[in-house]
């Protein structure tokens, strides 16, 4: 092997081991930044990089002994490789599970953001276990089927991170900013109360209006008919029957009317012009972009974006 080939192999080997130890620290740092954890300011945090330094140092010593002093022992090299590879797996699992624990315990982020971080963490855990199984498969059966599967999963993860981690997470951040602004302006958070004659509606419908207008339950994208029925201490069937008879709407239509009114107010307010239509729909209580667009267009005949432009012109 020529010097060029040797040097290239050295760099590749050192790079591989460095990445194996650098990856979990980088990912843990990402989680800590997202949850704004105080560990980032601790002096001991730098010690998490010690395995990277040790791994690189050991690899450099081995390569120097081989190239300058022609000291080469296949069994010793294989032993060092196995020890470092297994240590890297353990180190990855330790930091990833630690990061998962810290995210779960965090109270500084929204539920949507926490869910995204936990899903990403779970995906990484799955890949690390595939890495472990690929090593076992290689040693026992001298095959690489699990390794090939791992690379496929990594490719899928890359797409998932780019879509959900960049686009979706940005929507969550925008939605949280909108929500925080509304909370800080408490006098403007609630929709105007509907002018209804209390003598003409049942107690359940009166309570339902209160839940929507005072507690803004419609902003919960997972709100179900069962949830409302439980809050009103009645059955789902009875709730649907009463709403249909007295308001001439289904439960979902009733809830979506409030969501549409909330979205209209946000779209009409120039304070929120810098935020995307999708983020406004999420703040109003819609679970997805398609649900928001479909309900809004069926209700008003135009899309949320067109409604925003129309009000800017007027």
HELIX and SHEET records of a PDB file:
HELIX    1   1 UNK A    3  UNK A   34  1                                  32    
HELIX    2   2 UNK A   38  UNK A   41  5                                   4    
HELIX    3   3 UNK A   43  UNK A   49  5                                   7    
HELIX    4   4 UNK A   50  UNK A   68  1                                  19    
HELIX    5   5 UNK A   74  UNK A  105  1                                  32    
HELIX    6   6 UNK A  111  UNK A  141  1                                  31    
HELIX    7   7 UNK A  145  UNK A  160  1                                  16    
HELIX    8   8 UNK A  161  UNK A  168  3                                   8    
HELIX    9   9 UNK A  169  UNK A  184  1                                  16    
HELIX   10  10 UNK A  186  UNK A  188  5                                   3    
HELIX   11  11 UNK A  198  UNK A  200  5                                   3    
HELIX   12  12 UNK A  203  UNK A  214  1                                  12    
HELIX   13  13 UNK A  217  UNK A  219  5                                   3    
HELIX   14  14 UNK A  225  UNK A  231  1                                   7    
HELIX   15  15 UNK A  236  UNK A  247  1                                  12    
HELIX   16  16 UNK A  251  UNK A  268  1                                  18    
HELIX   17  17 UNK A  270  UNK A  272  5                                   3    
HELIX   18  18 UNK A  277  UNK A  284  1                                   8    
HELIX   19  19 UNK A  289  UNK A  300  1                                  12    
HELIX   20  20 UNK A  304  UNK A  313  1                                  10    
END                                                                             
